[in-house]
Amino acid sequence: MLGWFQALMPREEKFFDYFNRHSATLVAGAEALRRLLDGGPAIAARCEEIFQREHEADGITHEVMLAVRRTFITPFDRSDIQDLIGSMDDAIDQMQQTAKVITLYEVTEFDPQMREMGDLIVRAAHLTVEIVAALQHMRRDAAKLTQLTQEMVRLEEQTDQLHDEGLKRLFQIHRHSDPMAFIVGTEIYSHLEKVADRFEDVANRVNGIVIEHL
């Protein structure tokens, strides 16, 4: 009886506004990360920008968690809302971790594969914007959501390949001369890969929501 009553009630749409706002911080953070990977004198400013975007994203995530508890009818299951915003937040958290490592080890130059991974991360952030926008109309845009989430998986696979290529290059360059450069470079590659993994998690969460509700 309760389920039938809830089905007739208008659903609260503010959660999609939260998702859209959060995805905008992901794009801003990803673009700052990509500029960071160009190196040069603006590294500190780019890191600070990433930290600021992560702080903004945390605030939005907190708003979502409060709204989940206070809203009677949500657009889909509360646990799905929490998992989705959590996955989005994990992506920008990993961008922040990347910036922290770069700051800690005072890295100023970056490999071509790192910059290419940055390009893919920017694309993944923009895909997230499209995915969460389509999620609001999941029945109408189910085919589009499938296409977008598949593209996200392909981006993650390309990032994995660049990660492996980059590690091999690091090893070849530094194995006899600078083990610390290899260690630091490996950590940066690892965090960049994790950013892409978290974006794939977002796509997987959305796939689960669509499957459950269609």
Buried (B, 14 or more C-beta within 10 A) or exposed (E): EEEEEEEEEEEBEEBBEBBBBBBBBBBBBBBBBBBBBEBEEEBEEBBEBBBBBBEBBBEBBEBBBEBBEEBEEBBBBBEBBBBBBBBBBBBBBBBBBBBBBBBEBEBEEBBEBBBBBBBBBBBBBBBBBBBBBBBBEBEEBBEBBBEBBEBBBEBBEBBBEBBEBBBEBBEEBBEEEEEEBBEBBBBBBBBBBBBBBBBBBBBBBBBBBBEEBE
